[in-house]
Structures are given as structure tokens and as C-alpha cells.
Amino acid sequence: MTDTPLSLLLLTGTHERAHYAFMLAVAAAAIGRPVILFASNDGCRAVAQDWSSLDDAARDQVVRARGVAGLDELRMAAAELGVRLLVCESGLLMAGLPEEGLLPGVEVSGIPAFLAAAGPGAVITL
């Protein structure tokens, strides 16, 4: 297994992309890979305690009805598996979200902190 983290950049506020970002993060963490998920702009909604403002948030009901883990389960698994969650300070401002409304453990930072944590590995943008 590589020590290079899987670095995910979540820019959009759609349920589909947020769900998939957490699916990737949880899968990588489950096999022992370090994971960093950096949310910015409307992607910040995915790391808010109340993620119902994601575009097409009702899609989560369909996902769960089809036997796939929903966003709440994935976010819980990410926390249990040690996925590092970062949120862009500027992105929070752009999304109009308060820092107090974030999940416990989410680090408010900037792009330089994300890039430093990502190291030499590639960044996957969703």
C-alpha cells in the first residue's frame, strides 16, 4: 500500500458528487490508504452537519432504497476510518455557510494547506 494520500477536491454541491467523493474516501481508507477530502465552494455543503442544501439531496433516499450506503453512513464511516476532512475558508464564505455548522473534526484551512497535505500525489476533482 502506498503512503501517498488519496487527495479529493470536492467543488460542487450536488449529492451525486458528494456521495461519490465519500464513497472513494471510505473505500481508500478501508484498505489502509491515507485520505484527504478538501471541500470548497458549494462542495462545503457535504461536510456541513445539515447537508440538505446539497443539490438533489433527496437522491439519498433512492440511494439507500437500492441498498447503497447513504451520505450519513458514509460520513460516519469516513470519521471512523480517519479520513481527513478539510474545508476551504473562502469556500465557506462563497457557500454562505457558518463554520459552526460543520461536522466535528472538519479543519478550516486554505488551498496551500490542502496542497501541502496532498504532497506529490495527484488530486482528483469532483
Sequence and secondary structure as in RCSB ss.txt:
>XXXX:A:sequence
MTDTPLSLLLLTGTHERAHYAFMLAVAAAAIGRPVILFASNDGCRAVAQDWSSLDDAARDQVVRARGVAGLDELR
MAAAELGVRLLVCESGLLMAGLPEEGLLPGVEVSGIPAFLAAAGPGAVITL
>XXXX:A:secstr
  SS EEEEE   BHHHHHHHHHHHHHHHHTT  EEEEE GGGGGGGBS  TTSBTTTHHHHHHHTT   HHHHH
HHHHHTT EEEEEHHHHHHHT  GGGB TT EEE HHHHHHHHTTS EEE 
